């Protein structure tokens, strides 16, 4: 099984830096494979709690080389919840890559563990006669301190449902649970790694030089 690793995060940073510079990212140093994956960007300022700046991925297996390149940019620049990440934000960024594994149908909406499983829900919106779906990665509910029910209700809202959340609605949910491996790196660690491996720190158009 392929696990998330440092080289995957480096490749995501490389892709974003190359975007700002109008260049091509250096070739990745990890092997190709087919897996579902996500890329998450957070902004960590002055030692405070990192704040989400973008998170997009795919629940379907795809080539991880192209996938990390595409979703590194999509999550940084086209997550509709946030303005695009600017080059000047790079020194404060941290990136997390996730490889999703072990998909399995749950017995019901309660059949999963906070901190262990990511969840995908699908349900019929009784107000609009449409299907809705959404997912949370395994670390989300634990980070927020949610119970199983609180996570489910939050995910129902994320799916776009605005009506009353009832026990009947929860019981109608089809839930798929999964697990993941992840790796997180701050921009400063990325710069130090690039210096060691390539002999020089990355330079970015539109960003001040860093002292990393």
Protein Blocks (a to p, Z undefined) as FASTA:
>chain_A
ZZddfklmmmmmmmmmmmmnopacdddfbdcddddddddddddeehiacddfbdcddfbd
cdfklmmmmmmmmmmmmcckbccddfklmmmpccdddddehiacdfblmlccehkaccdd
ddddfklopacdddddfklmmmnopafklmmmmmmmmnopabdcdfklmmmpccdddddd
dddddfklmmmmmmmmnopacddehiacdfZZ
